[in-house]
């Protein structure tokens, strides 16, 4: 008799189990989506204000891209063009106590040239990013790459001639 009653209740219990599992899955999915959206909003927080500051306070009239650079000081890097269609970088500091800096984008040592030179020197490496930046009032390219899975390298080369200014190497010691 007990086995007969259990057989009758099994389909009912199975339906409840599927329903509860489905609800948990939907809640987890919504939580992941919410977290992703919040992280992406935080990542681009301040971009619109930096863009507007660059347009209002410098000779830039057309904005192409806004990025972040974290060196000695943190900057929003606004890439764009002036009225003569000359490419510029405008470095808008995160903190208002520092001044805005404008740098002409290099004609000879461009981002594309930096990338091609880097590929020649490190063909087996994995490039993460190339970002314009300022270190001690020198315009630099930050090259962020991984030569292997245990090492992460940041190289800072001058925009003027591509000379290595600084290199930071991070090596994983624990696995």
Long-range contacts (C-beta under 8 A, 24 or more apart in sequence): 46-76, 46-94, 47-76, 50-76, 50-78, 50-92, 51-78, 53-92, 53-100, 54-78, 54-80, 54-90, 54-92, 54-100, 57-100, 58-88, 58-90, 58-100, 58-102, 59-83, 59-88, 59-102, 60-88, 60-90, 60-102, 67-131, 67-132, 68-131, 69-131, 69-132, 69-133, 69-134, 69-142, 71-133, 71-134, 71-135, 71-140, 71-142, 71-156, 72-135, 72-136, 73-98, 73-134, 75-101, 75-133, 75-134, 77-131, 77-132, 77-133, 79-105, 79-132, 89-132, 89-139, 91-133, 91-134, 101-134, 101-137, 103-132, 103-134, 103-139, 103-159, 105-132, 105-159, 106-139, 106-159, 106-160, 109-141, 109-158, 109-159, 109-160, 109-161, 109-162, 111-141, 113-162, 114-141, 114-143, 114-157, 114-162, 117-162, 118-143, 118-145, 122-147, 132-159, 135-165, 135-166, 138-165, 140-165
